[in-house]
Every structure is written in structure tokens, then in C-alpha cells.
């Protein structure tokens, strides 16, 4: 049979099957996606990981093999490329340049602060959870929220309100641990207990609300707290969005399937709890009780805005953003400290000796240390900061170029290019922290000539960020952790059920200890040798 020399479109369509049409369209779309845009062309001279493949680039490597160990994958590539800028590409996402030097941190976070913003991509990923809250906002919207919230973290508020709240809740935490220690099966989900503790502390300080989760929930109930479970899953779901093509998670959200379906349900749970906190806060302020008239985030926000311009959605966004910062990050930082002390018993012994010498009153009774007491606990501060250095709760910071500009080394980037900075990577670079960079050594924080805490550049130790977006609650967070840990390690022996060296991180919005921490063998009300 003689074949036609030409084939009309009608004949092509007539012989096409649905599968062949779908395959052809997919090939066309992939080919289009593979074409380099202006941002990619500007940085295509930068090296890219060995896992990069045509069309798909690093998509499969990040979504499958390296997604759960993303921080270590970034570290391996930063070392492979001699700590110089390199590019990472995932289908459906802006091209990303990865940086790790101290100079790069300062350049992005301070020197060219106005040139590198959160950007549409990042805010789009975070929008369902954080809305227009401070951690997802840019420009005037961010500046207004930051200026308003800064009044909460004054030295006077630290002294008059925050210290009292933290010390009171430390007593409640100790009561819970004592009760558990007297049970036959005295195993405690310690990470969850810290979640409840930090949640109660911050809702009281930030919103004037006694949430009461630490007081009211039993050990079994605390493990299944709906709000905390929803927040954990949401944090993981948001990270999963960052690791896949934007069109893919948006399609799943539209279809309401998989992770996106769970994310929608969990955000509804979070919103219900947050709205409850807001309602309680406003009701308390309307009660006429002078004890409830303390300044908090909601009262500050309302004071700074005329009543007719107050947007309830923005109050919700602000509330959830600060709960995330005030609860999640502090709880996770203390969890990592506990884990590091279990891995390094000689450090724990040295810490207990300091506590025994400088705050002996903590050995017995219900005494909690004051702000003045903890200022003298130099080794405790070194223990905390060294743990935060190696286990930064925010392992990755991202920015987007708002304009065409250059990086610290002269590399040109087009507007829309994403930038990734990693505290996790920087902490492990010998060029930054010396040949023992990967070791847990609190002593590196103590000046041998003065015995006082050494001060490092905030662009070298950027766990609280640096530049104009430096964490407002940094001093409060350190105070809360030092007071709490001083009490816990004076009164209790906190041993992990599992070998502490078997724990690893979970990559989510924050870098938490994967699968929590179970403790056993609690000993109370005495300093251990």
C-alpha cells in the first residue's frame, strides 16, 4: 500500500488516541519548561549538582532521594563547589542560587536588604498558612507589623511580664514531670511537653490568654493535641511545597488530594484555635479587669490602627505568625539542647557543676531562677548557643531578587532569581568555624581571658537572622530557654529512651528532631552528681 507523502491535521487527529495526545502535550510542555528563561541564562555559568539531568534538572533528586536530607545535600554541594555560588533548578520554580559564606549572608540580609525580598514565590507557598503575616510580608506591610510588635519585646516588658510568666510556667512544667516520674511507666513525650509549655508561655505573653494546655492535658492527651499535630503536619506540608514544582502542588490543592487535602484540613484546625485565642484576648480586654490590661500584640496592633481600618484577617495572620515563632522555634531549640547533652555527657556534667555552684537554690523546692540569676550562667548560655549553631531551627533562609543586581562576588542575577542561605551549612564549614566546626564544643563560645561569652558576627551566627529582619524576640527566647533549662537540669535526669546518636532532623518549615523525643528514668528534686 502506498503511504501518503503528506498527512493532514484532520488525519492526524483522526488517528490520535487520548494517550498519544496526552503524551504529546506533556512533551511540548516539558520542552517549553526546559527552555532557559532570563533568570536561568544569567546564571547558567554557575556549577550545578551532579544529579542534574536534562529538562528535569534537580527535580527528582530533591523530591525523592534528597528531600528528607535536604540540609546535608546542600552542605555536600557547597563543599563540592568550594563554597562558591552554585545553582539549583526544579521544574516550575524560579532558578535558585545557593550561598554559604559569611560575606554572602551580610550582602543579602543587610547590604542589599532592599534588593532581596521574600518575593511572590515564597509568599505564594506560605499564603495559606501565614497570609500577610510578618514572616511572609514585604515592604510597608512587613515594616508596619515589625514596628508594632517591637514594643512587646522591650526591656521593661522582659522584666515586668515575661520573666514572671516564664517562671510560673516552669513550675507547672516541673509539676507535670514530677507526676510522670512517679508513674510505673515514667516515659514522657518530652518534645510534646515542651510544645505545650512554649505554647502556654507565648499565648500569655503575646495575647494575654491563659491557654492552659500544659495544666489541663494528661500525658496521653498532650501527645494527640489537635492544634500541635495540625501545626506539625502543616509545617511539613509547606516544606513539601518548596521541594516540588509550583504547578504540581497547586494542582493537588485544586483537586483537593494527597498532602494538600490534609494541609487544608490542618489549616482549618489551626484557624479555629487561633480565632479562639483572638476572641479570648479581646474579651479579656473588654472585661474591665486591670490585670488583663497588659500590653500584648493584639492591643498594640489595635492601638496603632484606627478601628475602622483593622482587618480581622491581618490580625489572624499576625497571630499565627507570632505563635509559630514564639512556640515552635523555642520548643525545638530546647529539644536539640536536650539531645546534644545526651550525646555529650561530659558537657552535661560540666553544666550541672555550674548550676550547683551558681544557683544552688534550684536543687530543692520550687525555686526558679530570675533574669539576674541566669546572667551569671555562662556555660549554660554556651551550651544553648552551640546547640543552636549546629541545629538551627531555621536551617534555610530564602530571598528573591527584586531587581537585577549582583551578589557579593560580582555574580549577576536577574530579578526573580531565588537565593538560598543555609545556617546548617555555614555551621559546618571549617573556613567559618575552624577545623572542629562539626564538633559540639560549648567552650568555643567562652573567651578564655575573661570567662565571658564571646560575641560573633550575626552573619556568622545567624540563627536569629541578621540585618533589618533580625528576630525581635531573640533576647526573650534566650531568657526563656536559659531559665527553663536551668530548672530542668537542676531537678531532673533527662535520658532519651533511644540512643541519642540515632536521632536526626525532620525537614519542614523549621528543623525539628524527627519523631520527637521520649525520655525515661526521671529523678526529681535533687542535683545529680
Secondary structure, DSSP 4 states (H G I P E B T S, - for coil): -PPPSS--HHHHHHH--HHHHHHHHHHHHHHHHHS--HHHHHHTTS-B-TT-BTTTBTHHIIIIISGGGHHHHHHHHHHHTTTS-EEE-BTTS--EEEE-SHHHHHIIIIITGGGEE-HHHHHHHHHHHHTT-TTT--HHHHHHHHHHHHGGG-HHHIIIIIHHHHHHHHHHHHHHHHHHHTSSS--EEHHHHHHHHHHHHHHHHHHS----HHHH--HHHHHT-HHHHHHHHHHHHHHHHHTS-HHHHHHHHHHT-HHHHHHHHHHHHHHHHHHHHHHHHHHHHTS--GGG----HHHHHHHTS-GGG--HHHHHHHHHHHHIIIIIIHHHHHHHHHHHHHH-HHHHHHHHHHHHHH-GGGGSTT----HHHHHT-HHHHHHHHHHHHHT-SS-EEEEEESSSEE-TTS-EE-TT-EEEEEHHHHTT-HHHH-TTTTS--GGGGB-TTT-SBP---TTTS-TT--GGG--TTHHHHHHHHHHHHHHHHHH---EESS-GGG--EEESSSEEETT--EEE----SS---
